[in-house]
Amino acid sequence: MYVNRHYSLWMTIRWSKNLLIGGFLYSFIIVLISELTNFPFTLPWQPISVIGVAVSFYLGFKNNSSYDRTWEARKIWGNILNDSRTFTTAIFTMVKPEVSKEWKKKVIYRHLAWLLALKHTMRKVKPWEHNGPVQKLVFTPHFREECLKGMIPEIEKYLDKEELEAVLKHHNIPRQLLNNQSLSLNELFQNGGVSEYKHIWLHQLVSRFFDEQGMTERIKNYPFPRQYASTGLWINYIFCSLIPLGMLDIFELSKNIHVWLTVPFSGLIIWIFFLVDRIGDFSENPFEAAYNDVPISAISRTIEIDLLEMMEEKDIPNPYPIENGFLM
């Protein structure tokens, strides 16, 4: 996620340079062929503009739907942040005083392991995502290193060796860690470490983590419907392929405007439409390890800091760094 005031114009152009170059090049070829062959490559602008209005409405619908996925993902992780603080407070205040501090620490550590495991699970590659190599994230070297190291170096410091080896045998590691939390709370109840009412309340908190994991998995594992995404792309291609033909019609009718001005004007319009489509395309998948993701690494680090401070730990990590304006 970019957190500075604005993307610079150069950053925007750099991100979409292929679209910009392609638009200008296509427009140049159309005008060149028209000038060399005197073939009437023109179309009336009015019907093309009607198509453009339809494309604009469709892109607006698609981008709104894509943004909804990103915003929902951010709200889910905001809920994880709030519930993590509540859960930690409950562990330290609702269980009976005779329960050892080591047991409480183990439960909170397991929760942190669940959080970090979920973060890495959300960054696994899916076939409908852009699947850009993590090595190319040159503007966020800290995040790139985190992704390359993977999950185990982060969670092994919060789990004992036996539990770590056991959970790594499961396909869904975060789910297994939540299951271990439920078993641990049930054992506490059976040993008289917490009353029945408080045990139910603690279990409801774990259930909320199950729900939040399921919601974030739904966004990760269920793509934006491909018929909507694909249709928007193809009608954009159709409309943009007609733009130079309509612009030729306009400029050829004017004696005061040279026909070669079709190239910059057409190229600019084509770039704008494809840029809008590209923004929506990269908003569909908020967990694909890209620059515009929901910053779940930063959110996880915030939770990690809060919980360790609540435990009065001394080895507290630093807040997640902002690198070249990006918070991941």
Residue frames as qw, qx, qy, qz and C-alpha x, y, z in Angstrom:
[[0.000, 0.889, 0.457, 0.000, 0.00, 0.00, 0.00],
 [0.402, 0.387, -0.025, 0.829, 1.35, 3.41, -0.97],
 [0.379, -0.704, -0.512, 0.314, 1.15, 5.77, 1.99],
 [0.264, -0.175, 0.048, 0.947, 2.63, 9.05, 0.71],
 [0.299, 0.487, 0.241, -0.784, 0.38, 11.93, -0.29],
 [0.714, 0.582, -0.021, -0.389, 0.34, 11.17, -4.04],
 [0.809, 0.104, 0.410, 0.408, 1.89, 8.86, -6.56],
 [0.075, -0.596, 0.298, 0.742, 4.20, 11.04, -8.63],
 [0.683, 0.588, -0.074, -0.426, 3.41, 11.40, -12.33],
 [0.301, 0.565, -0.758, -0.126, 6.62, 9.55, -13.14],
 [0.301, -0.123, 0.908, -0.264, 5.66, 6.62, -10.89],
 [0.669, 0.413, 0.413, -0.461, 2.27, 6.42, -12.61],
 [0.588, 0.662, -0.344, -0.313, 3.86, 6.49, -16.05],
 [0.047, 0.477, -0.877, 0.032, 6.49, 3.95, -15.02],
 [0.487, 0.047, 0.796, -0.356, 3.79, 1.59, -13.74],
 [0.649, 0.548, 0.480, -0.221, 1.83, 1.86, -17.01],
 [0.028, -0.633, 0.460, 0.622, 4.55, 2.67, -19.54],
 [0.247, 0.037, 0.892, 0.376, 3.75, -0.30, -21.77],
 [0.248, 0.697, 0.663, -0.116, 0.16, 0.87, -22.08],
 [0.059, 0.856, -0.016, -0.513, 1.28, 4.40, -22.89],
 [0.131, -0.449, 0.684, 0.560, 3.83, 3.30, -25.48],
 [0.287, 0.255, 0.900, 0.207, 1.37, 0.85, -27.01],
 [0.244, 0.787, 0.488, -0.289, -1.32, 3.50, -27.36],
 [0.070, 0.799, -0.258, -0.538, 0.99, 5.96, -29.09],
 [0.206, -0.284, 0.826, 0.441, 2.49, 3.27, -31.32],
 [0.332, 0.444, 0.831, 0.055, -0.91, 1.93, -32.42],
 [0.226, 0.864, 0.264, -0.365, -2.17, 5.45, -33.17],
 [0.063, -0.673, 0.490, 0.551, 0.99, 6.24, -35.14],
 [0.291, -0.013, 0.889, 0.353, 0.59, 3.08, -37.29],
 [0.324, 0.663, 0.668, -0.100, -3.05, 3.91, -38.08],
 [0.150, 0.895, 0.004, -0.421, -2.20, 7.48, -39.14],
 [0.198, -0.516, 0.667, 0.500, 0.85, 6.36, -41.09],
 [0.347, 0.224, 0.873, 0.257, -1.12, 3.77, -43.08],
 [0.269, 0.805, 0.484, -0.215, -3.85, 6.33, -43.72],
 [0.036, 0.850, -0.216, -0.479, -1.36, 8.90, -45.01],
 [0.225, -0.383, 0.774, 0.452, 0.58, 6.45, -47.19],
 [0.219, 0.238, 0.911, 0.257, -2.38, 4.68, -48.77],
 [0.284, -0.019, -0.121, -0.951, -5.03, 7.42, -48.72],
 [0.349, -0.322, -0.866, -0.156, -7.36, 4.69, -47.54],
 [0.379, -0.567, -0.038, -0.730, -10.36, 6.11, -45.67],
 [0.464, -0.057, -0.798, 0.380, -9.45, 4.84, -42.21],
 [0.165, -0.161, 0.321, -0.919, -11.91, 7.20, -40.55],
 [0.243, -0.494, -0.833, -0.052, -15.09, 6.46, -38.63],
 [0.227, -0.718, -0.146, -0.641, -17.62, 9.00, -37.32],
 [0.146, 0.281, -0.670, 0.671, -16.77, 9.96, -33.76],
 [0.573, -0.285, 0.107, -0.761, -20.37, 9.95, -32.50],
 [0.924, -0.141, -0.277, -0.223, -20.92, 6.14, -32.40],
 [0.636, 0.212, -0.562, 0.484, -17.42, 5.65, -30.97],
 [0.096, -0.365, 0.418, -0.827, -18.22, 8.08, -28.16],
 [0.787, -0.270, -0.057, -0.552, -21.39, 6.11, -27.37],
 [0.885, 0.022, -0.441, 0.150, -19.27, 2.96, -27.02],
 [0.349, 0.351, -0.494, 0.715, -16.87, 4.94, -24.82],
 [0.467, -0.414, 0.217, -0.750, -19.70, 5.89, -22.46],
 [0.932, -0.167, -0.192, -0.259, -20.72, 2.24, -22.14],
 [0.750, 0.198, -0.471, 0.421, -17.12, 1.18, -21.50],
 [0.030, 0.458, -0.405, 0.790, -16.75, 3.92, -18.87],
 [0.709, -0.374, 0.093, -0.591, -19.82, 2.72, -16.98],
 [0.957, -0.032, -0.287, -0.006, -18.60, -0.87, -17.09],
 [0.558, 0.319, -0.478, 0.598, -15.10, 0.03, -15.88],
 [0.262, -0.486, 0.310, -0.774, -16.66, 2.07, -13.07],
 [0.883, -0.274, -0.045, -0.379, -18.74, -0.93, -11.97],
 [0.892, 0.128, -0.359, 0.245, -15.72, -3.24, -12.16],
 [0.336, 0.423, -0.449, 0.712, -13.43, -0.90, -10.23],
 [0.505, -0.482, 0.215, -0.683, -16.03, -0.32, -7.51],
 [0.962, -0.171, -0.127, -0.173, -16.39, -4.08, -7.08],
 [0.746, 0.272, -0.400, 0.457, -12.62, -4.50, -7.00],
 [0.010, 0.516, -0.389, 0.763, -12.25, -1.76, -4.39],
 [0.757, -0.420, 0.032, -0.500, -14.95, -3.43, -2.27],
 [0.943, -0.025, -0.294, 0.153, -12.77, -6.56, -2.09],
 [0.477, 0.362, -0.395, 0.697, -9.75, -4.54, -0.99],
 [0.279, -0.502, 0.242, -0.782, -11.70, -2.58, 1.60],
 [0.888, -0.320, -0.123, -0.307, -13.37, -5.70, 2.98],
 [0.830, 0.111, -0.387, 0.385, -9.93, -7.31, 3.34],
 [0.192, 0.432, -0.372, 0.799, -8.71, -4.27, 5.28],
 [0.580, -0.467, 0.098, -0.660, -11.73, -4.38, 7.61],
 [0.943, -0.158, -0.289, -0.041, -11.21, -8.07, 8.32],
 [0.679, 0.153, -0.402, 0.595, -7.60, -7.49, 9.36],
 [0.136, -0.498, 0.235, -0.823, -8.71, -4.51, 11.42],
 [0.809, -0.397, -0.070, -0.426, -11.04, -6.86, 13.28],
 [0.883, 0.011, -0.369, 0.290, -8.18, -9.31, 13.80],
 [0.291, 0.408, -0.369, 0.783, -6.19, -6.47, 15.37],
 [0.449, -0.471, 0.160, -0.743, -8.99, -5.54, 17.77],
 [0.923, -0.249, -0.157, -0.249, -9.86, -9.11, 18.70],
 [0.743, 0.204, -0.459, 0.442, -6.19, -9.96, 19.31],
 [0.022, 0.422, -0.410, 0.808, -5.95, -7.20, 21.90],
 [0.703, -0.351, 0.051, -0.616, -9.20, -8.35, 23.51],
 [0.937, -0.029, -0.349, -0.009, -8.04, -11.98, 23.59],
 [0.533, 0.290, -0.510, 0.610, -4.74, -11.09, 25.22],
 [0.259, -0.417, 0.319, -0.811, -6.44, -8.95, 27.85],
 [0.849, -0.245, -0.102, -0.457, -8.89, -11.78, 28.56],
 [0.839, 0.098, -0.486, 0.224, -6.12, -14.35, 28.99],
 [0.352, 0.259, -0.509, 0.742, -4.43, -12.18, 31.63],
 [0.280, -0.230, 0.307, -0.880, -7.56, -11.10, 33.49],
 [0.770, -0.122, -0.143, -0.610, -10.20, -13.84, 33.21],
 [0.788, 0.016, -0.608, 0.094, -8.30, -16.99, 34.17],
 [0.697, -0.702, -0.146, -0.003, -7.73, -17.76, 37.84],
 [0.086, -0.907, 0.406, -0.072, -4.62, -16.34, 39.58],
 [0.709, -0.405, 0.573, 0.071, -3.14, -19.77, 40.21],
 [0.834, 0.499, 0.187, 0.143, -2.76, -20.38, 36.47],
 [0.645, -0.360, 0.206, 0.642, 0.93, -20.05, 35.67],
 [0.158, 0.807, -0.162, -0.545, 2.34, -17.14, 33.73],
 [0.193, -0.307, 0.814, 0.454, 4.09, -19.64, 31.47],
 [0.342, 0.435, 0.831, 0.064, 0.73, -21.06, 30.35],
 [0.235, 0.862, 0.265, -0.363, -0.58, -17.59, 29.55],
 [0.047, -0.690, 0.486, 0.535, 2.58, -16.77, 27.65],
 [0.311, -0.033, 0.889, 0.335, 2.32, -19.98, 25.64],
 [0.345, 0.652, 0.670, -0.084, -1.27, -19.18, 24.61],
 [0.162, 0.900, -0.004, -0.406, -0.41, -15.65, 23.51],
 [0.178, -0.514, 0.690, 0.477, 2.66, -16.87, 21.67],
 [0.386, 0.244, 0.866, 0.204, 0.53, -19.46, 19.87],
 [0.312, 0.825, 0.407, -0.239, -1.83, -16.68, 18.85],
 [0.030, 0.809, -0.348, -0.473, 1.07, -14.71, 17.39],
 [0.299, -0.195, 0.857, 0.371, 2.19, -17.82, 15.51],
 [0.400, 0.563, 0.723, -0.015, -1.35, -18.16, 14.11],
 [0.194, 0.895, 0.094, -0.390, -1.31, -14.53, 13.02],
 [0.055, -0.665, 0.584, 0.462, 2.04, -14.80, 11.22],
 [0.365, 0.050, 0.900, 0.234, 1.11, -18.14, 9.66],
 [0.389, 0.717, 0.557, -0.157, -2.11, -16.63, 8.34],
 [0.100, 0.850, -0.200, -0.477, -0.16, -13.70, 6.89],
 [0.130, -0.427, 0.785, 0.429, 2.13, -16.00, 4.93],
 [0.401, 0.317, 0.858, 0.042, -0.77, -18.23, 3.86],
 [0.342, 0.819, 0.315, -0.335, -2.49, -15.21, 2.35],
 [0.093, 0.784, -0.419, -0.449, 0.61, -14.51, 0.26],
 [0.559, -0.034, 0.790, 0.250, 0.65, -17.89, -1.48],
 [0.132, 0.258, -0.515, -0.806, 0.38, -17.69, -5.27],
 [0.590, 0.415, 0.618, -0.313, -2.98, -18.25, -6.98],
 [0.503, 0.204, 0.631, 0.555, -3.36, -18.84, -10.75],
 [0.184, 0.830, 0.457, 0.262, -5.63, -15.82, -11.31],
 [0.315, -0.873, 0.011, 0.373, -3.23, -13.38, -9.63],
 [0.403, 0.875, -0.257, -0.078, -0.48, -11.47, -11.40],
 [0.955, -0.157, 0.102, 0.228, 2.22, -13.72, -9.93],
 [0.333, 0.857, -0.308, 0.244, 5.01, -11.21, -10.26],
 [0.770, 0.039, -0.474, 0.425, 8.31, -12.58, -8.91],
 [0.505, -0.830, -0.181, 0.156, 8.92, -11.36, -5.37],
 [0.671, -0.199, 0.135, 0.701, 12.54, -10.72, -6.34],
 [0.282, 0.492, 0.338, 0.751, 11.36, -7.83, -8.53],
 [0.314, -0.887, -0.328, -0.086, 9.95, -5.87, -5.58],
 [0.603, 0.246, -0.209, 0.730, 13.02, -3.65, -5.57],
 [0.121, -0.626, 0.050, -0.769, 11.30, -0.77, -3.77],
 [0.708, -0.544, 0.165, -0.419, 10.53, -2.90, -0.68],
 [0.482, 0.421, -0.755, 0.142, 13.68, -4.96, 0.07],
 [0.266, -0.236, 0.747, -0.562, 12.62, -5.73, 3.67],
 [0.779, 0.169, 0.267, -0.542, 9.30, -7.17, 2.50],
 [0.725, 0.468, -0.469, -0.187, 11.02, -9.06, -0.31],
 [0.193, 0.396, -0.843, 0.309, 13.38, -10.70, 2.20],
 [0.514, -0.076, 0.602, -0.607, 10.45, -11.61, 4.45],
 [0.843, 0.304, -0.005, -0.445, 8.64, -13.36, 1.59],
 [0.606, 0.495, -0.623, -0.009, 11.76, -15.22, 0.46],
 [0.051, -0.340, 0.833, -0.434, 12.46, -16.55, 3.97],
 [0.514, -0.250, -0.747, -0.339, 8.91, -17.85, 4.31],
 [0.623, -0.610, -0.191, -0.450, 6.74, -18.72, 7.26],
 [0.854, -0.255, -0.396, 0.223, 8.84, -20.99, 9.46],
 [0.463, 0.168, -0.338, 0.802, 11.50, -18.46, 10.60],
 [0.239, -0.429, 0.050, -0.870, 8.71, -16.21, 11.88],
 [0.765, -0.411, -0.168, -0.466, 6.54, -18.73, 13.72],
 [0.797, 0.001, -0.544, 0.261, 9.25, -20.98, 15.19],
 [0.200, 0.283, -0.485, 0.803, 10.15, -18.36, 17.80],
 [0.494, -0.249, 0.194, -0.810, 6.60, -18.51, 19.19],
 [0.930, -0.092, -0.147, -0.323, 6.10, -22.29, 19.25],
 [0.555, -0.514, 0.653, 0.022, 7.93, -25.05, 21.06],
 [0.080, 0.395, -0.814, -0.419, 9.69, -27.57, 18.84],
 [0.233, 0.183, 0.953, -0.061, 7.14, -30.34, 19.37],
 [0.381, 0.669, 0.474, -0.428, 4.13, -28.20, 18.47],
 [0.221, 0.683, -0.371, -0.589, 5.92, -26.65, 15.49],
 [0.024, -0.219, 0.924, 0.314, 6.72, -30.07, 14.03],
 [0.280, 0.377, 0.861, -0.195, 3.13, -31.19, 14.59],
 [0.359, 0.732, 0.271, -0.512, 1.43, -28.20, 12.93],
 [0.120, 0.587, -0.556, -0.575, 3.78, -28.28, 9.93],
 [0.215, 0.041, 0.958, 0.185, 2.33, -31.67, 9.02],
 [0.327, 0.633, 0.637, -0.295, -1.06, -30.05, 8.34],
 [0.383, 0.495, 0.474, 0.620, -2.16, -28.41, 5.11],
 [0.127, -0.822, -0.185, -0.523, -3.87, -25.49, 6.86],
 [0.508, 0.039, -0.543, 0.668, -1.40, -24.44, 9.54],
 [0.173, -0.269, 0.217, -0.922, -3.36, -21.42, 10.88],
 [0.740, -0.291, -0.283, -0.537, -6.47, -23.56, 11.32],
 [0.793, -0.112, -0.556, 0.222, -4.51, -26.18, 13.27],
 [0.277, 0.161, -0.453, 0.832, -3.06, -23.52, 15.56],
 [0.456, -0.291, 0.050, -0.839, -6.56, -22.26, 16.37],
 [0.845, -0.203, -0.440, -0.226, -7.60, -25.84, 17.03],
 [0.609, 0.024, -0.572, 0.549, -4.70, -26.15, 19.47],
 [0.094, -0.274, 0.275, -0.917, -5.90, -22.98, 21.20],
 [0.710, -0.293, -0.189, -0.612, -9.36, -24.49, 21.67],
 [0.841, -0.113, -0.516, 0.115, -7.85, -27.69, 23.10],
 [0.390, 0.165, -0.488, 0.763, -5.63, -25.68, 25.45],
 [0.337, -0.299, 0.146, -0.881, -8.58, -23.62, 26.73],
 [0.826, -0.240, -0.338, -0.382, -10.64, -26.78, 27.22],
 [0.720, -0.011, -0.567, 0.400, -7.82, -28.35, 29.23],
 [0.072, 0.256, -0.372, 0.889, -7.66, -25.19, 31.33],
 [0.608, -0.301, -0.061, -0.732, -11.40, -25.47, 32.03],
 [0.867, -0.140, -0.470, -0.085, -11.15, -29.15, 32.89],
 [0.595, 0.026, -0.522, 0.610, -8.39, -28.35, 35.39],
 [0.324, -0.789, -0.475, 0.218, -10.49, -25.64, 37.05],
 [0.442, -0.142, 0.042, 0.885, -8.39, -22.74, 35.79],
 [0.173, -0.032, -0.193, -0.965, -11.39, -20.79, 34.51],
 [0.471, 0.252, 0.610, -0.586, -15.11, -20.72, 35.24],
 [0.473, 0.387, 0.768, 0.193, -17.61, -22.18, 32.78],
 [0.270, 0.904, 0.282, -0.175, -18.96, -18.78, 31.74],
 [0.069, -0.838, 0.386, 0.380, -15.49, -17.34, 31.12],
 [0.468, -0.152, 0.797, 0.350, -14.44, -20.48, 29.29],
 [0.465, 0.633, 0.612, 0.089, -17.37, -20.06, 26.91],
 [0.135, 0.961, 0.021, -0.240, -16.47, -16.39, 26.40],
 [0.271, -0.625, 0.610, 0.405, -12.84, -17.23, 25.64],
 [0.502, 0.146, 0.806, 0.278, -13.93, -19.93, 23.23],
 [0.383, 0.828, 0.401, -0.087, -16.15, -17.40, 21.47],
 [0.026, -0.870, 0.322, 0.374, -13.09, -15.23, 20.91],
 [0.371, -0.268, 0.806, 0.374, -11.29, -18.18, 19.31],
 [0.476, 0.528, 0.700, 0.059, -14.41, -18.72, 17.19],
 [0.227, 0.925, 0.053, -0.301, -14.13, -15.13, 16.01],
 [0.166, -0.630, 0.633, 0.418, -10.57, -15.85, 14.84],
 [0.460, 0.159, 0.847, 0.215, -11.91, -18.87, 12.95],
 [0.381, 0.795, 0.453, -0.128, -14.51, -16.60, 11.32],
 [0.066, 0.902, -0.223, -0.363, -11.94, -13.95, 10.43],
 [0.328, -0.358, 0.782, 0.391, -9.59, -16.53, 8.98],
 [0.465, 0.413, 0.775, 0.114, -12.46, -17.90, 6.91],
 [0.289, 0.896, 0.237, -0.239, -13.38, -14.44, 5.63],
 [0.033, -0.788, 0.467, 0.399, -9.85, -13.59, 4.59],
 [0.405, -0.104, 0.862, 0.287, -9.50, -17.03, 2.96],
 [0.489, 0.644, 0.580, -0.096, -12.70, -16.37, 1.01],
 [0.244, 0.916, -0.110, -0.297, -11.20, -13.26, -0.56],
 [0.197, -0.598, 0.713, 0.307, -7.89, -15.00, -1.21],
 [0.362, -0.035, 0.917, 0.163, -9.28, -18.26, -2.59],
 [0.418, 0.649, 0.635, -0.010, -12.30, -16.97, -4.53],
 [0.335, -0.020, 0.284, 0.898, -11.28, -14.72, -7.44],
 [0.334, 0.471, 0.075, -0.813, -13.15, -11.71, -8.74],
 [0.758, 0.379, 0.519, -0.111, -15.51, -13.39, -11.27],
 [0.422, -0.227, 0.546, 0.688, -13.46, -13.81, -14.41],
 [0.310, 0.611, 0.641, 0.345, -16.40, -13.09, -16.72],
 [0.067, -0.969, -0.192, 0.141, -16.58, -9.54, -15.33],
 [0.403, -0.670, 0.362, 0.508, -12.82, -9.01, -15.47],
 [0.475, 0.033, 0.684, 0.552, -12.44, -10.49, -18.95],
 [0.266, 0.764, 0.556, 0.193, -15.42, -8.68, -20.45],
 [0.139, -0.946, -0.030, 0.290, -14.12, -5.35, -19.19],
 [0.440, -0.467, 0.516, 0.568, -10.73, -6.02, -20.76],
 [0.425, 0.245, 0.718, 0.493, -12.04, -7.02, -24.19],
 [0.172, 0.871, 0.449, 0.105, -14.58, -4.21, -24.58],
 [0.258, -0.856, 0.147, 0.424, -11.80, -1.81, -23.58],
 [0.456, -0.194, 0.637, 0.591, -9.63, -3.22, -26.38],
 [0.337, 0.581, 0.665, 0.326, -12.48, -2.83, -28.87],
 [0.009, -0.962, -0.245, 0.118, -13.18, 0.76, -27.89],
 [0.341, -0.749, 0.310, 0.476, -9.52, 1.79, -27.80],
 [0.512, 0.038, 0.661, 0.548, -8.87, 0.23, -31.20],
 [0.260, 0.740, 0.554, 0.281, -11.54, 2.56, -32.66],
 [0.237, -0.837, -0.148, 0.470, -10.26, 5.76, -31.04],
 [0.293, -0.373, 0.418, 0.775, -7.62, 6.68, -33.70],
 [0.187, 0.380, 0.745, 0.516, -10.20, 6.11, -36.45],
 [0.087, -0.860, -0.503, 0.019, -12.60, 8.54, -34.83],
 [0.324, -0.738, 0.054, 0.589, -9.87, 11.07, -34.09],
 [0.348, -0.023, 0.584, 0.733, -8.77, 10.95, -37.73],
 [0.090, 0.674, 0.663, 0.315, -12.30, 11.84, -38.73],
 [0.223, -0.899, -0.257, 0.275, -12.20, 14.89, -36.45],
 [0.374, -0.618, 0.273, 0.636, -8.74, 16.15, -37.42],
 [0.383, 0.159, 0.655, 0.632, -9.15, 15.59, -41.16],
 [0.089, 0.799, 0.565, 0.187, -12.18, 17.85, -41.18],
 [0.242, -0.921, -0.059, 0.300, -10.24, 20.74, -39.68],
 [0.631, 0.668, -0.059, 0.389, -7.89, 22.76, -41.84],
 [0.111, -0.859, 0.322, -0.381, -6.31, 24.39, -38.80],
 [0.676, -0.489, 0.533, -0.144, -5.29, 21.13, -37.04],
 [0.325, 0.496, -0.766, -0.248, -2.78, 18.76, -38.56],
 [0.887, -0.066, -0.321, -0.324, -3.85, 15.14, -38.96],
 [0.614, 0.215, -0.665, 0.367, -0.75, 13.90, -37.08],
 [0.257, -0.371, 0.469, -0.759, -2.17, 15.35, -33.87],
 [0.864, -0.156, -0.275, -0.392, -4.31, 12.22, -33.93],
 [0.697, 0.160, -0.630, 0.301, -1.32, 10.33, -32.53],
 [0.136, 0.183, -0.618, 0.752, -0.84, 12.15, -29.17],
 [0.540, -0.163, 0.156, -0.811, -4.55, 12.65, -28.54],
 [0.873, -0.020, -0.375, -0.312, -5.49, 9.05, -29.36],
 [0.600, 0.180, -0.676, 0.388, -2.51, 7.67, -27.44],
 [0.087, -0.240, 0.511, -0.821, -3.44, 9.70, -24.37],
 [0.720, -0.131, 0.016, -0.682, -7.08, 8.57, -24.41],
 [0.851, 0.076, -0.515, -0.069, -6.08, 4.93, -24.89],
 [0.382, 0.240, -0.672, 0.587, -3.62, 5.20, -22.00],
 [0.350, -0.246, 0.361, -0.828, -6.23, 6.70, -19.67],
 [0.844, -0.085, -0.143, -0.510, -8.80, 3.96, -20.32],
 [0.824, 0.106, -0.538, 0.141, -6.28, 1.15, -19.91],
 [0.168, 0.333, -0.589, 0.717, -4.84, 2.83, -16.80],
 [0.588, -0.244, 0.229, -0.736, -8.28, 2.85, -15.17],
 [0.924, 0.016, -0.295, -0.241, -8.76, -0.81, -16.10],
 [0.616, 0.286, -0.612, 0.406, -5.32, -1.68, -14.68],
 [0.179, -0.378, 0.497, -0.760, -6.10, 0.00, -11.36],
 [0.812, -0.151, 0.102, -0.555, -9.19, -2.17, -10.97],
 [0.865, 0.222, -0.449, -0.007, -7.26, -5.24, -12.09],
 [0.434, 0.293, -0.647, 0.554, -4.67, -4.82, -9.33],
 [0.374, -0.314, 0.394, -0.779, -7.35, -4.11, -6.70],
 [0.827, -0.092, -0.367, -0.416, -9.07, -7.47, -7.21],
 [0.874, -0.101, -0.421, 0.220, -6.49, -9.44, -5.24],
 [0.216, -0.901, 0.187, -0.328, -5.51, -7.63, -2.01],
 [0.725, -0.555, 0.408, 0.013, -3.17, -10.41, -0.81],
 [0.905, 0.404, 0.031, 0.130, -0.97, -11.17, -3.84],
 [0.676, -0.431, 0.159, 0.576, 2.34, -9.81, -2.49],
 [0.429, 0.553, 0.291, 0.652, 2.36, -6.68, -4.65],
 [0.234, 0.135, -0.202, 0.941, 2.93, -2.99, -4.00],
 [0.371, -0.281, -0.086, -0.881, -0.78, -2.14, -3.68],
 [0.514, -0.265, -0.815, 0.032, -1.74, -4.96, -1.31],
 [0.572, -0.760, -0.094, -0.294, -3.53, -4.54, 1.99],
 [0.221, 0.648, -0.615, 0.391, -0.55, -4.07, 4.38],
 [0.880, -0.386, -0.203, -0.189, -1.04, -7.26, 6.38],
 [0.725, 0.104, -0.399, 0.552, 2.66, -7.44, 7.28],
 [0.051, 0.393, -0.264, 0.879, 2.45, -4.01, 8.91],
 [0.671, -0.442, -0.081, -0.590, -0.84, -4.91, 10.64],
 [0.909, -0.163, -0.368, 0.110, 0.67, -8.17, 11.90],
 [0.510, 0.215, -0.398, 0.731, 3.69, -6.31, 13.25],
 [0.277, -0.477, 0.125, -0.825, 1.42, -3.82, 15.04],
 [0.852, -0.368, -0.180, -0.326, -0.43, -6.71, 16.71],
 [0.829, 0.040, -0.401, 0.388, 2.87, -8.39, 17.58],
 [0.227, 0.367, -0.342, 0.835, 4.18, -5.22, 19.23],
 [0.511, -0.470, 0.026, -0.720, 0.95, -4.60, 21.15],
 [0.913, -0.277, -0.251, -0.164, 0.70, -8.12, 22.50],
 [0.734, 0.103, -0.408, 0.534, 4.35, -8.37, 23.51],
 [0.028, 0.415, -0.281, 0.865, 4.11, -5.02, 25.31],
 [0.699, -0.433, -0.072, -0.565, 0.98, -6.21, 27.11],
 [0.938, -0.168, -0.277, 0.120, 3.02, -9.22, 28.25],
 [0.325, -0.902, 0.279, 0.057, 5.82, -6.86, 29.37],
 [0.907, 0.133, 0.151, 0.371, 8.32, -8.59, 27.12],
 [0.314, -0.740, 0.218, 0.554, 11.67, -6.91, 26.56],
 [0.318, -0.126, 0.682, 0.646, 12.46, -8.08, 23.03],
 [0.428, 0.694, 0.425, -0.393, 9.98, -5.92, 21.11],
 [0.555, 0.264, 0.489, 0.619, 10.34, -5.68, 17.30],
 [0.016, -0.307, 0.068, 0.949, 10.33, -2.31, 15.56],
 [0.577, 0.564, 0.315, -0.501, 7.28, -1.12, 13.61],
 [0.733, 0.324, 0.503, 0.324, 7.16, -2.37, 10.06],
 [0.262, -0.408, 0.216, 0.847, 9.24, -0.04, 7.86],
 [0.520, 0.787, 0.227, -0.243, 7.84, 2.22, 5.16],
 [0.554, -0.233, 0.519, 0.607, 10.09, 1.72, 2.13],
 [0.113, 0.016, 0.506, 0.855, 10.00, 4.26, -0.72],
 [0.432, -0.023, -0.024, -0.901, 6.47, 5.20, 0.30],
 [0.706, -0.090, -0.596, -0.371, 5.17, 1.60, 0.44],
 [0.425, -0.326, 0.672, -0.512, 3.83, -0.10, 3.56],
 [0.529, 0.120, -0.772, -0.331, 3.43, -3.84, 3.02]]
